[in-house]
Amino acid sequence: MKKLLEIDNLTVRFSGPDGVARAVNGVSYAVEAGQAVGVVGESGCGKTVTALSILRLIQPPGKISGGRILFEGTDLLTLSEEEMRKVRGAEIAMIFQEPMTALNPVFTIGDQIGEGIRLHRGVGKKEARQQAIEGLARVGVPDPAGRVDAYPHQLSGGLRQRAMIAMALALDPKLVVADEPTTALDVTIQAQILDLMNRMRVDTGAGFVLITHDLGVVAQTCDTVVVMYAGRVVESAPVGELFENPRHPYTRGLLASIPSRGKPGERLREIPGSVPSIFALPQGCPFHPRCPEVMERCRVEAPPPVAIGLATVECWLHV
């Protein structure tokens, strides 16, 4: 199948008083049309920075310093800002982690959904409002004709998140990037939102990038998993293969920490140590200070990506 999105050796740096932070360090992964790719890893591993790079939303002192981001064969990093504005929302949309900060509190939900519709489709305010109502109905908002005139603070967390999804899907984008879309929601609403996103993917054929720290969510909704650590992709594989046969020690550590995988009453396992500072990444494999299978070579030389069937892993155990 043709690749919808292809991130190739992406590098993002942040300059600060403490030096240069290597936030994203040669990341590569791809998304096909109709496919859901889960991107997982601990906080600070570069998941969100990579996602923001797709939409060219990295702000100074951050800078995309290398690589390519191909969308339907076009490198987004070569587009002008005016050309990129035509892509955002219409071709690629983003669902942010916290709708109360992503939604503007002084505009109604309908105005915020309708703004993109008016901008990209050139319709009038009345038509944009009607399409906003239809969008809210599509994502399961009760009484969409009434809720379209509500302000964000007048909606529950679950309804705000549905409104965010309606805004993201309003222009039928080909790619949707969802950054921790269910983190602030209770389990019941989380399940509804994930089911909704999955139905939207099936109905529209859009590709999805789902950024999360929750491997349970990935198991439910994704086709492929990308595991990131310290700004790198350390393993990627089809979801079933990754859960059944994790190859990287970091991936095995993440899976071992899932409560449901242990025996009842068994103490949860944890990965010893902490994520390294992106201002001072260790030499060699970035995971080696925490790795239970570390070898001397790991301390001095970073492993190359190795393809094993449909999986890819960066680990000297597999070279």
VOVEX-328158 format. One record per residue: x, y, z of N, C-alpha, C in turn. Coordinates in steps of 0.1 Angstrom, whole numbers, plus 5000, padded with zeros to 4 digits. Layout:
// residues N
XYZXYZXYZ;...
END
This chain:
// residues 319
500849885000500050005000500950135000;500450234993501250354992501250425006;502450485009502650555022502050695021;501250725030500650855031501550955037;502250915048503250995055504550915057;505650985054506950915056507851015063;508150985076509151065083510551005081;511451075076512751015072513851095079;514451025089515651075096515451215102;514351245108513951375113514851405126;515351535126516151585137515651715141;515351735154514851855160515751895172;516252015172517052065182516452195189;516752205202516252325210517552385216;517752505213518952575219518552655232;519352645242519052715255520252745262;520152805274521352845282522152725286;521552605287522252485291522852415279;522752465267523352405255522252365245;522552265237521552225227520952095231;519652095231518851975234518551895222;518851765221518551685210517251615213;516151685210514851635213514351525204;514651535191514351425181515651395174;516051275173517351235169517451135158;516951165146516951075135515850985135;514651035137513350955138512850925124;512450795121511850755109510750665112;509550695106508450595106507450645095;506550555091505650585080504250545084;503250605077501850585080501150565066;500350455065499650435052498250485054;497550505043496150545043495350445050;494450485059493550395067494250315078;495550345080496350285091496450365103;496450305115496650375128497950325133;498850425135500150405140500250455154;500550375164500750415178502150455181;502350575187503750615190503750615206;504650535212504650525226506050545232;506150575245507350595251507150685263;508150695272508050775284507950925281;507551005290507451155288508851205285;508951295275510251355271510951275260;510351175255511051085245511051145231;510251245229510151315215508951285207;507951215214506651185206505951305201;505751405210504951525207505751615198;507051625200507851715192507851665177;507951535176507851475162506451505156;505351495164504051525159503951665154;504451755163504351905159505151935147;506251855145507051875133506351845120;505451745121504651705109503851825104;503351905114502552025110503352155109;504652135111505552255111505152355122;504852305134504452395145505552405156;506752365153507852385162508152535163;508152585175508452725178509852745183;510452865180511752895186511752885201;512852845207514152815202514252675195;513152605193513252485186513452505171;514052405165514352405150514452265144;513752245133513952125126515252135118;516252055122517552075117517951965107;517151875104517451775094516351675091;516451605080515551505076514451555067;513451465064512351495055511051445061;509951515058508651475062507851475049;507651355043506951345030505451315033;504651395027503151375028502751365013;502251245010501851214996502951244987;504151214991505351234982505951374983;505351474989505851614989506451635003;507751685003508451715015507851845021;507151825033506451945039507552045044;508752005046509752105051510252195040;509852165027510252255016509152355013;507952345019506852435015506952565022;506452675016506352805022505352795033;505352905042504352905053502952915047;502752995036501453005030500952875025;501852795018501552665013501152565025;501952585036501752495047500352525054;499952645054498652685060497452615052;497652585039496652515032496652365035;497752315040497852175044497152155058;497452245067497052225081495452235082;494852135088493452135089492752065077;493052115065492452055053493051915050;494351905050494951775046495451695059;496051765068496551705081495951785092;495351715102494651775113495251715126;495151795137495751745150494751755161;494651655169493751655181494751665193;494551775200495551805211495151735223;496151735233495951655245494851715254;494851845256493951905265493052005258;491751975256490952065248490652195255;490752205268490552335275491652435271;492852395268493852485264493952495249;493452395241493452405227492252485221;491152475228489952555224490052695230;489552795221489552935226488352955235;488553005247487453015256486453125253;486853215244485953335241485153315228;485253195222484453175210483653045212;482553045206481652925207482352805199;481852685203482352565196482052575181;480852625178480452635163481352725156;481752845162482552935156483952875153;484452805163485852745161485852635151;484852555150484752445140484552515126;483652615126483352685113484452765107;485352815116486452895111487252825100;487652705103488352625093487552595081;486352565082485452535071485352655062;485152775068484952895060486352925053;487452915060488752945054489052855042;488852725044489352625034488252595023;486952615027485952575017485252695011;485552815016485052935011483552955012;482952895022481452905024481153015033;479853055034479453165043479253115057;478953205066478953175080477753085083;476653105076475453015079475752875075;476352855063476652725058477752655067;478752735071479752685080479152635093;478152715099477552675111476752545109;476152525098475352405095476352285094;477452305088478452195087479052165100;479152265109479652245123478652155130;477352185129476352105136476451955131;476551945118476651805112477951735117;479051815119480251755124480151705139;479451785147479251755161478351625162;477351625153476451505153477251375149;478151395140478951285135479751225146;480251305155481051255166480251225179;478951225178478151175189477851275199;477851405196477551505206476051515207;475451495218473951515220473551655217;472351675211471751805208472851895201;473351855189474451935183473952075179;472652085175472152225172472152315183;472052265196472152355207473552365212;474352265212475752265216476652345207;476252365195477052445186477352585190;476352635198476452775203477052785218;477452665223478052665236479552705236;479952755247481452785249482152665256;483452655254484152535259483852505274;483752605282483652585296482252535300;481252535290479952495292479752345289;480852285284480852135280481652055290;481251935292482051835300483351805292;484251735300485551705293485351615281;484451515282484251425271483651495259;482751595261482151665250483151765244;483951825252485051905247485951825238;486351705242487151625234486551585221;485251555221484451525209484451645200;484251765206484251885198485651905191;486751875198488051875192488151785180;487651665182487651565171486851615160;485651665162484851725152485551835144;486351915151487052025145488151965136;488851855141489951795133489351725121;488151675122487651595110486751675101;486551805105485551885097485851895082;487151895079487451905065487951775058;487551665065487951525060489451515057;490251545066491751535064492151395060;493251385053493751255050494651195061;495151275070495951235081495551305094;495351235105494951295118496051255128;496551355134497551325145496951355158;496851255167496151265180497151255191;497351365199498351365209497651335223;497851215228497251185241495751225242;494951185232493551235231492651195243;493051095251492151045261492651055275;493851125277494551125290493651175301;492951285299492251355310490851295312;490451195305489151145305488951015314;487750995319487650865327487550755317;487550635323487750505314486550495305;485350515309484150505300484250595289;484550725291484550825281485750795271;486850745277488050715270487750605259;486950505264486650395254485750445243;484850535247483950595236484750675226;485650755231486450845222487350755213;487950645218488750565210487950485200;486750445203485850375194485450475183;485150595187484750705177485850725167;487150745172488250765163488450645154;488250525159488450405150487350405139;486150435143485050435133485350545122;485850665127486150765117487250725107;488150645113489250605104488750505094;487850415098487350315089486450385079;485650475083484650545074485350635064;486350705068487050805059488250755052;488850645058490150605052491350685055;491150775065492250865070493350775077;494550825076495650765084495650835098;495950765108496050815122497350795128;497950895135499050885143498550905158;498650805166498050815180499250815189;499550925196500650945205500050915219;500650825226500150785239501250725247;501050715261501950635269501250505273;500050485269499250375273499250265263;499950155266500050045256498749975255;497849975265496549915264495749985253;495850115252495150195242495650155228;497050135227497650095214497149955210;497049865220496649725216495149725211;494349825216492949825212492749885198;493649985194493250075183494250075172;495450025174496550055164496949925156;497449955144497949845135499449825137;500149935139501549935140501950015153;503049975159503550045171504950095168;505250225172506550285171506950315186;508050265190508550285204509650385204;509550495211510550595211511250605225;512550635224513250655237514350755234;514450855242515450965241515651015227;514451045221514551105207514751015196;514750885198514950785188513850685187;513650625175512750505174513650385177;513350315188514150195192513550065187;512250075184511649955178510349995172;509949925161508649945154508249805149;506949775150506449645145504949645144;504349555137502949535138502549515152;501349555156500949555170500949415176;500449315169500449185175501849125177;502749155167504049105168504849175179;504649305181505349375192504949325206;503649295207503149245221503649105223;503649025213504048885214505548855215;506248945207507748915206508449055206;508449125218509149245218510649225218;511449295210512849265208513749355216;513349485217514249575224514049565239;515149565247514949555262514049665268;514049785261513149895266511749855264;511449805252510049765249509549655259;510449555262510149455271509849515285;510649615289510349675301509049755302;508649815291507349885291506249785292;506349675285505249575285505149505298;506349485305506349425318505649505329;505649645326505049735336503549745335;502949685325501449695323500849605334;499949655342499349575353498649455349;497949455338497149335334497949225329;499249245326500049135321500649055333;500649115345501149035356500048955363;500548875373499548785380498848875391;497648835395496948915405497848915418;497949035424498749055436500249065434;500649045421502149055418502549205418;503649235423504149365423504549405409;504149535406504449585392505949595390;506449555379507849575375508049715370;509249765372509649905367510949895360;511149995351512450005345513350085354;514550035358515350105368515950235361;516250335370516950455365515850545359;516350655352515450755347515850785333;514950855325515250895312516350995312;517350985303518451085303518051225298;518751325303518451455298518851475283;517951535276518251555262519351655259;519751725270520951815269522251735270;522151615276523351535278523051385277;522751345264522451205261523751125263;523651005268524850915269525450875256;526750845256527350795244526850655241;526850615229526450485225524950475225;524350355228522950345229522350425240;521350515238520850595249520250515260;519850395258519250315268520250235277;521450235273522350145280522550165295;522450295301522550305315521450235323;520250195316519150135323518949995318;519749945309519449825302519949705310;519149605313519549485320520449385311;520549415298521349325290522449405283;522949515290523949595284525249525282;525949555270527249495267528149615266;529449595265530449695265530249785252;529949715241529749785228528649885229;527549855237526449945239526850085245;527950085253528350205260529050305250;529550255239530450345231529850365217;528950285212528550285198527050265197;526350365191524950355189524550245178;523650155181523350045172522550105160;522750045148521950085136520650015136;519650075129518350005128518549875120;517949765125517949635118516549595115;516349555103514949505099514949355101;513849315108513649175111512149145107;512049095094510649085089510049215087;508849235093508149365093508549455104;509349405113509849485125511149555122;511449655130512749725129513149745144;514449725147514849735161516249795161;516549885170517949945172518449885185;519249775184519749705195520849615191;522049615198523149535194522849385196;521849355204521449215205520949145192;520549235182520049185170520849215158;522049265160522949295148523849175145;
END
